[in-house]
Amino acid sequence: MSLAVWIGGLLLGASAPRAGEALVAMPAPPISVPLGCGTGIIGNPALDPVIEIGWTNELATSVTGRARNVDAGSERVVLWVKTDRWYVQPLLSDPFTDICQYGFWENWTWGGDRIVALLVDESYDPLLNPGGVRDAHPAEQTGVIAFDDCPAPGGAERYLKWSDYTWIVKNGGPWGPGPNMWSDDPSLVWADAVGLHLTIQPLDSVWYCTEVWLDLDLGYGAYEFRVATPVDTFAPEVVVGLFVYESDTQEIDVEFATFGDSRPENAQYVVQPWWRPENMELFDIGPDPQTTHRFEWSAGRVDFTSWIGHGDYPPAPEDVIHTWSNTEPDVPVPGGEFLHLNLWLLGGAPPSDGQPVEVVVESFRFEGP
């Protein structure tokens, strides 16, 4: 895809690079252009430290730019992208981008709708952001000298109404979980009188997954999902997630999947982190076309229940599929989590049966404490 983006007085590359290709910096023509998107420039750019996002591809998975009036020995660049929240890039374990000769810098990201480049000094600590995730703007942290903030050229958000809430539809990629490509195309994800439809489908030989999330911290209470699709026949790469998420260690999940294994259980309750045995409960959801799944989150406790049909809680004993309670120390506290529903592919691999997938969630209901 040919894409030349003028940002920050530089044109770096005339087309989106392929994986592994170097980005070549070229001076901009002698015209007046703003420094970056201009949002983070304070003071005199001729004298004060300034950082510019010079070029990004359509989904901001490759980014390069320039820092001026800096001490390259003690100052570095930190990148953040925004999808549902802000995420440090490219990895929490490797958050810093070095400044090279003449102030140029470049790195890769997982992509998003907006990208922020921070110029930071030695007092900046990325570990102050648990899991490399934050809700506040990344520039609002000690150690930030200057920043630039731009929308990804292809970034945009679509919303849909369902179950009395307004949901944001995930779009772009590749990013996690998976990582996968995500689509907000109305033919792949939509809501109607039947419910919320999430699909996995190929478009132009690329398999796209779907997700919606609620930009609202509901906190403690009961989360109830009425699923109107049998999920026991899905390919082993397919994962259905109904969950609240703040970070990789602050998350509560109901998931339908075997995660590529041949295990008989195809569903699980999880209080992250999953790798602690006491935080995961596996079970078999069975072939029923209509099931309801509920978790009640309170201080220090999560109670899960799944049952056949769409009857009210509590279900009749003969309808109960599975129950489980977690009172371990990892039960999160509210404060920045959002509700997500997604349908995705393990490792980004196409379904082994080659078939598109659709899940219908008839309704979501939240009951406060």
N, C-alpha and C positions, 0 to 999 in steps of 0.2 A: 504494500500500500504506500503510495507516494504521499508524504506528509512533510511539509516544511513549516515550522512554527517559529515565528519571530517573537522572541521574548527576551528582554534584557539587553538589547543591542547586539546580540550574537545570532548567527545562523549556524547551527551545528548539525550538519547532515542534511541532505535534501530528500531523503526517504527514510522510512522507519527501518532501523538496522535489523538484520537477522541475528539470531543468537550467536554470540562469540565475535561479532563484528565490532571493530573499534569505531568510536565516534571521532570524527575529524573536525576540529575547530577551524572556522574561517571567520575573518573579521566581517562585521556588518557593513553595508554600504553607508556612505556619509549622510545619513538622514537622522532626524531627531526622533528617538524612541525612548520610552520610559525605561528605567532600570527595573528589570523583572516586571512583576505586576505592581510593584510600587508599594505594597501594603506594609512592608517592614522597614522602609527606609526612613531613618530619623537623623536629623542633623545635616551636615554638609557631606554629600557623597564623594566630593573630591578629597576630603581629608579623613572622614570617619569610616570605620569598618562597614562594608556593605557586602551583602551576598545576593547573587542574582541566579534565578533559574533560567538558564539560557535556552535549553531545548528539552522537550519531552515528546515521546511518541504518543499515540492517540489515547492509550490507557495508562500512561505514566509508569510503564514498567521499565523504561530506560530513561534516565534523567542525567543531565549534565549542566554545568553552569560555571560561574566564576565568583571568586571572593576577592575583594579589593581592600587595600590598606590594612592587611592582617599580618599577624605573626604566625607563619605556617608551622613554627616549631611548637607552639603551645595552643593554637586554635584549630579546631576541626569543624567538619560539617556533620550534622545529624539530620536525616530525612524522616519525614512522617507522611503517611497517606491516610486519607479518610474514606471509609466505606460507611459502615454503620457507626463506627467510632474512629478515633485516631489510633494508628498502629505505627510503632517505630519500625524503620526499614534499614537494611533488608532483613536483619534478624536481631532479636534482643541480645543474643550472644556476640553479635558483631555490629554494633549500632553506629560506629563512627566511619565517616568517609574522609580520607586524607585530602589535603589541599596540595596540588602538584605545582609544577613550574608555572609561573605567571598567574598563579591563583586559580587555575582550572581544576575542576573536580568532576567526577562522574561515578555513577553506581547504578545498580538495578533495584527494583522494588517489586512487590507483589501486585501493584496497580491499585487504582482507586479513583474516586471522583475529584478529589483535591489533593494537592501535594504541597508540603511545607518544607523548606530548607532552612535549618537553623545554623547560624554561626555561633559556636560555643567556645567558652574558655575551659580551663582545667577544673573549675568548680562545678561544672555540669555533671549530673549523675543520672544516667538513664534508668538506673535501678529504682529510682524514686517512683517510677510508674510500674505498678505490679503487672507482671506479664507483658510489659511493653505496650500497654493499652491505657488510653485516657479519654475523658470526655471533654475537658477544657482544652482550649487551643494550646498546641505544643509550645508556643512562645512564652506562655505564662509559667515560666520555671526559672529558678536561679541558674545563672551561668550563661544565659542567652545574650549575646552581644547584638545580633541583628538577625533578621529573618526575611524570607520572601515566601509568598503564599499565592498559589495560582490554581485555577481549575484545570483538571486534565482536559485536553482538547475534546475527548470523547465522553467526558463525564456528564451524567445527567441522572436525575432521579424520577422514577415513576411511582405513583401512589395508587392504592386501590382500597376501596371500602369493603369491609367484611366483618360480620359479627359485632357491629356497632363500634368498630375501631378503624382508624386509618393506618394502613400498613405501607411501609417502604419496600419496594421491590429491588432486590439485589441485581446488579448488572455489571458485566465486564469480567476481568480476570486475565490470566489464571491466578486465583488465590483460593485459600482454604475455605472449608475443608476440602481435601482432595490432594492437591489443588485441582480446581475445575474451572471451566468457563461457565459464566452465569448469564442468563438472559432475562430481560424484563419484557420481552416480546409478548403482546397480549395473546398470541396463539400458543404460548408455552406456559403462561401463568395468568390466571384470571379468577374472578369470583362471580358467581351467579346465584340463582335461587337454590341450587343444589348444594353449594358450598364453595370452599377454596380449592382450586385445582392447581396442583403442582405437578410438573412433568419433567421428564428427561427425554430429549429428542435431538436428533442430528439435524444441523443446518449447515449446508455447504460442506459436508463431510466432517464437521466438528460437532461433538456431542456437548450439548448445553444442559446444565442443571438449573434448578430454580429455588428461590428462597424469598420469604418475606419476613420482615421484622418490625417490631413495634417500638417507636421512639418514645417510650414511656416507661418509667421505673414503677412497676406495680407493687413490688415489695412483698412482704408476708401476705399469705392468703392461699386460696385453693385455685389451681389452674386445671381446667377440665377441657378435654379435646374429644369430640365425637368424630371418629374416623369411619368413613363410608366406603372403604376399599379393603378387600382381603390382601394381606401383605405377605402371606406365607409362600407364595410362588415366585417371588422376585429373584432375579439373578443374584449370585452371592456378592457382587460388587455394589449393589444398590443399598443405600442407607436412607431411612426416614428419621428425621430428628424433630422432636418437640421439646424445647428447652429454654431456660433462662441462662444468660451468659453475661459475665462481666470480664473474666479472664480465663485462661486455661486451667486455673486452679480454683476458680469461683464460678461454678456452673452446676446446674441440675438438669438431668436429661431423662427423657423417655425416648428410646431408639428402637427401631425395627430393622434388624440386619443380622447377618452371620459374620460380617466383616471378612468375607473371603474364606472362612473356615467351613469345615464339614460338620460342625457341632450341631446337635439337634435343636438347641435353643435358638430362636430367631428374634428375640426381643431382650431388652435390658433396661434396668433402672440404674442410674449412675449419679453419684455426688462426687464431683471431681476433687482431687485427681484420681483417674480411673485405675491407675496401676497399684493402688492400695487395695488388697483383696476385700477388705471390709466395706469398700465404697461402691461395689458393683454387685448387682443381683441379676442373674440370667434366668430367662424363662421362655416357654414356648407359647406364642400368642394364639396358635390354632388357625383354622381356615375360615372363621366366621367373617362375613362381609361387613358387619356393623359391630364396632367395638368402641368403648369409651375408656379414656385413660386420664387419670387425675393424680396430681400430687399436691399435698397440702404442706406448705412451707411455714414453719414457725421458728421461734428462737431456739437454735440448737437441735432442730428436728425436722425431718422430711418424711411424710407418710405417703406411699404410693399405692394406688389401686387401679386395676384394669378389670373390666367386665364385659360380658357379651351384651350387645344391644345398646340402645341409646336411652335407657331408663335413667331416672334420677338417682342421685346418691343418697343413702347407701344402697348398693344393689342387693338383690336377693342372693342368699348364699350359693344357690345352684348356678348363678350367673357369673360368679367371680372367677376370673382367669388367674389372677395372681395379686398378692399384696406383699409389701415390704416396708420396713421402717429403718431409717438411718438416724442415729443419734451420735455419730462420731464427731470429733473436733473439726472435721473439714466442712461441716454444714456452713454455708456462707451466711453472711449478714447482708441485708439490703443496702443499696447505696449507689449503684451505678450499673445495675444489670438491665438487660433488655430481653424481651421475649422473641424467639425465633421459631419459625417452622421451615424446614428445608427438605429437599430431596436431592441426593448427590451420589457421586460415584467414588468408591474407594480408590485412592491413588490416581484419580482422573482416568481410569481405564474404562473403555466402552463396555456396556453390558455383554457378558460372555454369550448370551443368547441372541444378541444383535437386535433386541426388541426395545422400542420406546416404552417408557414407564409413566403411569399416571397414578397419583394418589389424590383422593378427595377427602378433605376434612370438612364435615358438614357444619360444625360450629365450634367456636371457642367461648368459654365462659370463665370469668374471674369473680371470685367471692372474697372480699376483704375479711380480715380477722374480726 
